[in-house]
Amino acid sequence: MRRTLTAVTTALIAVALLAGCSGGSSSDGGSSDDGASTETSKTSAPSKTSAAAPAQTKAEACALVENELKSFIAEQTSSSAPAGPAARAKLVGEFTDRLDAALPKVTNDDVHDAFEDFTEDAKEYASALTSSGSSDSAEAKDAQTDVQSSLNEVSAVCPSN
């Protein structure tokens, strides 16, 4: 499952950053609303976004975000990868909106924080693409490096098996 999360996330970033990749797993990726609560007390403090939510394991949190990523990728595979910086910025913006919507459901602090950092870096990348109008600008390249670093952080929190 973690291998899929990393692959799906990398595929999305590749689509947005490289504008030539159109691959990605085409999963039905329906809404994962299992609502199951667990008695695991993995976190020591409640997440910033979920004061009264039950404890969530890393595996559960990673699976929740993975389902969102799969769903987003499945929606994007029907169209070709965006070539221009503005189109890439729009795609990244749609992606970060999806993650922002999913983050309140992620109550595991480690996973939440990693994806929150990743989302912020992706937003900064989209902003750099929009403001510079080029993926080759120093601003865009720096932001792209930050996205890769935070993606590495996500991979460390939700490692592949």
N, C-alpha and C positions, 0 to 999 in steps of 0.2 A: 504494500500500500504506500509506504514512504517513497519507494522508487518511482511510483506513478506520480506522486505529488511533485517530486523534483522534476520529473520529465515533463509534466503538464505545465508547471511554472516556467521552466526553461523554454518550452515551446512557445508559450505566450510572449515571453520576453524576446525570443528570437524573432517572432513575427513583428513585434513592435520595433525592435532595434535594428534588425537587419533587412526588413522589408522585402524579402525574397523567399522566405520560408513560408510554406503554406501548410505544413504538416501539423499534426496534433491528433490526439486520440479522439475519435468521434464516438463519444459515449452518450447514451441516452441522458445520463446525468441529471435525471429528474430531481426535484427538490428532496433533500434529505431532512425530513422532519420527523425523526423517530421519537423525539421527545423523551427518550429514556434518561432517567437520572441515575447517577451512580453514587455510591456511598464512599468513594475514594476521596481522601483528603490530601490531594497532591499539592495544592497550593497553600502557602502559609498566610497569604493575605488576599482579600477579595480583589478581583480585577477592577480597574478603574471604571469599566463600563457595565459591570454586572454586580451590583451590591448584594442582591438576594439570590443569585443563581446558585444551583448546586455545584459542588466541585466537579471538575472535568479533568480527565486524564489527558496526557499529551496525545495519545493515540486517538482519542475521541475528537480533540480539538483539531488535530492534523487532518483527520478524515472529513470533518465539517468543511474546512477550508478547501481541501482537495475536491470535494463535490462541487463547490462554487467554481473553482478553477476549471474543472471538467465541463461544467455547464457553459461557462463563458467561451471556452475553446470550441466546443461543439457549435455554438452559435456563429463563431468567427470562421470556421472552416468552409462555410458556404461561399464566402467571398475571398477574393485574392488579397494578399498582403498589401498594406498601404505603401506606396512608393515615396510619397512626399512627406516632409517633416510635419506639416499641418495634419495630414491624415493619420500619421503615426501618433501624434500628440492626442488626437481625438480618440483613437483606439486605446491608448494608455489611460486616458481620462475615463473612458467607459469601464475599463478594467478596475481602476482604483475606486470608482463608484461602487462597483460590485463588491470589492473587498471591504470598503467602508460599511456597506450594508450588512456584511457577514460578521464583521469584527465584534459587535455587541453579543453575538451568540457564542463567541470564543471566550470562555471563562478561565482557561488555563493561562496563567500569567506569562509563562515562557513563550508559548505559541502566540498569544495575543501580542506581546511586545515585539516579537520578531516580525510578525506580519504588519504590525503598525509601522515599524521602521521601514519595512519594504514598501509599504503603500506610500509613505511620505516621500521616500526617495524616487519612486515612480512618478509621483505628482511633480516633483522638482524636475525630473527628466522631461515630462510633458511640457512644463512651463519653459524649460530651456529650449526645447524644439520650437515652441510657439514664438518666444521672444527673439531668438536668433534666426529663425527661418532656415536653419541648417543643422543637419546631424553631425556635420564636421566642425562646428564651432567649438572653441575651448570649453564654453559653458555646457554644451550638450555632451561633450566627451567626459567632462568631470562628473556630470550627473549620471551618465551611463556607468561610469566606474563605481559610483555610489550605489546604483541599483544592483550591480553585480556583487558588491560587498554585502549588501543586505540580503541578497538571494543566497549567498553563502551562509549567512547567519540562519536563514530559514532552513536551509538544508541541514545545518547542524542541529537545530531543534527538532526537525521532522526528518530524521535520516532515512535513507533507503535501507532496506533489509538485505 
